[in-house]
Amino acid sequence: MQQTATRHRSADVALGYAADRSGTGIAYAAIATGTGRATVKVPFSAVPLAALEGREFGYAAVAAVGGYLRGRGFTRIRMRLADGSLVDDLNARGCVPPALALAYVKARCTLHGFAVARVERGEPIETNDLETRARADISLQTTAAA
C-alpha cells in the first residue's frame, strides 16, 4: 500500500485595503511563497456600519483574500494587517461588537478553512504601500463614477 504525503502550500501575506462609502473595496495582498513573490488585487464588498472605524471592511478584506488563497491551493497562511484591533478580534482577544458578528464569523470561517492560519499585526513598512495603492484605486473608482 502506497502512502501519499499531504503537501502544504504556504503563503506569507501582507494585506492592505480600502473601501468607499458604499462598501465597495479593494484589497492588495503581497504574497511571498518559498518560490516567489507576487502582489494581487482582490475586490470585496461590505455593508458600511456607523461608528466601527471601518472594521467591517477589514473583515471583508480578510475573507476575500483568504478565499483567493484557498482557491489557489494554499493550506497554511500568515496574514499581516495594520489594524491591531482587527488582529485582536480575529485572534479572539476581545469582544466583537454585535453589528460586526456576521462579518467576523465569515472571516473566521474562511480562516478555519486552512490547515494553519495566523493573523498578526503587520509593520507599517509591510502594509503602508498596499493601503496607499488600495486607497488610490478606490479614489479613482469614485472619481470615475462621479
C-alpha angles and dihedrals in degrees: 000000000000119000119215119215119223109237114210118204111209130203131187106205133190111195133202125172146170137185137194127235092272092057098253107141145181126207124196115203123192103206121196121188132172089269106038154331132258138168117219133190115222122184121218140167136208137174106257113241125200122244097006097106094236096299089136088064091051092054091048092048092050091049093047095048091043089054090048091052094046089050089057094052102259113151102174123047141171111198121193122199134180095224107088094189090055091049090050091049093050091048090051094245096134148016116285113220111249092243088062097047097102094045090048093051091049092051093045092048090053091050092047088059089074126080086230127008124173124184116199140170108267126218116249090244088061099046110025096079092047092050091047091053091048092049091048091051092048090048091051091049092049092048092047091050093051 
